[in-house]
Amino acid sequence: MKAQFTRMLQNFHGQTHHRQVEQQVRKLQGHNVQLERTVREREREIDQLRHQLANYEARLQELMGTDELTGLPNRHIFKEHLTHSLKRAVRLGYSLSLMLVDVDHLRDINLRYGHEVGDSVLIEIAKILRSSVREIDMPARWGGEELVAVLHETDAEGASVVAERVRRRVGLLEVKDPRTGKPIKISATLAVASYPQHSSEPQSLLEAVGDALIVAKDKGCNVVIVADR
């Protein structure tokens, strides 16, 4: 009888211990679920902070007036410069030209060879543009695969000469496939619009040079074209 009672007591303690272990396991599992949920929430918060940081950095670059990749003035600064320069040209009665440079097939270059190669192409063409214009002119990064420049005291004919010089120099760029070492063909299409020939308003001048660029692209790229309006 005593032995039976001892066994019953042992079974009871065993069942109690088992239930305690199960309760502890469930409690730990609950803690793990809560920790995983907290980690996911923190990761989302970190992603949001990274996104905000990227936006703040981009805004800072805009306020500083410099394109981070090329080191040229950015679109915002350029538009302000164009507006003031055009008003001055109208007031003083001298010509002013707008030159738009579009890197041919840059998206294909990015896809085929990688964005680092595409970025290096933009950087090199920015250097060409900067060294092809005078100190009084203003080259800038317009956005994407496009660069732009205001050419002071320059009519459409003179701007075409500058554009052709840029086009030829871009064609001589030596950029190689990082995997094979083979040369990558680089070219650019350029369009020109001028005051007073095409417009006396900044937005209209930008539209004129943009339309001319579309026509040039339709002609097969790697050309220089003057706006026809």
C-alpha positions, 0 to 999 in steps of 0.5 A, a space after each residue: 500500500 505504501 509503495 502504491 501511494 509512493 508511485 501515485 505521489 511520484 506520478 502526481 509530481 511528474 505530471 505537475 512538473 510536466 505541466 510546469 514545463 509545458 507552461 514555461 515552453 508556452 510562455 517562452 514561445 509567447 515571448 519569442 513571438 513578441 520579440 519577433 514582432 518587435 524586431 519586424 517593427 524596428 526593421 520597418 522603422 529603420 527602413 523608414 528612417 533610411 528613406 527619410 535620410 535619403 530624402 534629406 540628403 537629396 534635398 540638401 544636395 538640391 539646396 547646396 545646388 550641386 549634383 552629387 554624381 557629376 559635381 555640376 550645378 543641379 536642375 534647380 540652380 540651373 533653372 534659376 540661372 537660365 531665368 536671370 540670364 535670359 532676362 539680362 540678355 533681353 535687357 541688354 540685347 545680346 544672344 543666349 543659347 541653350 544646349 541640351 546633351 542626351 547620352 545615347 542608350 544610357 539605360 541600355 548601358 546600365 542594364 548591360 554593363 551595370 550602373 557603375 559604368 553608366 555613372 562613369 559615362 555621365 561623369 566623363 561627359 560632364 567633364 567634357 561639357 565643363 571643359 568645352 564651354 567658357 567660364 561665363 557659361 553654365 553647364 549643369 545636370 538636367 537629370 537622368 541621362 541629360 546635361 545642359 548648358 547656358 551659352 552666353 552671348 552665343 547665337 544658334 550657329 555658335 552654339 551648334 559649333 560648341 555642340 558639335 565639339 562636345 559630340 565629337 569628344 564624347 565619341 572619343 571616350 574610352 570606356 571599357 566593359 569591366 568583364 571583358 575589357 572590350 570598348 563600349 561605344 559611347 555617343 551623345 545627341 545634342 539640341 540647341 535653341 536660342 534667344 531671340 531666334 526661338 523664344 524669350 521665355 525660359 520655359 518656351 526655350 526649354 520646350 523648344 530645345 526638348 522638342 528638337 532633341 526628340 527630332 534628333 533622336 528620331 533621326 538616329 542619335 549621335 547628331 546635333 540639331 537646332 530647334 526649328 521654331 
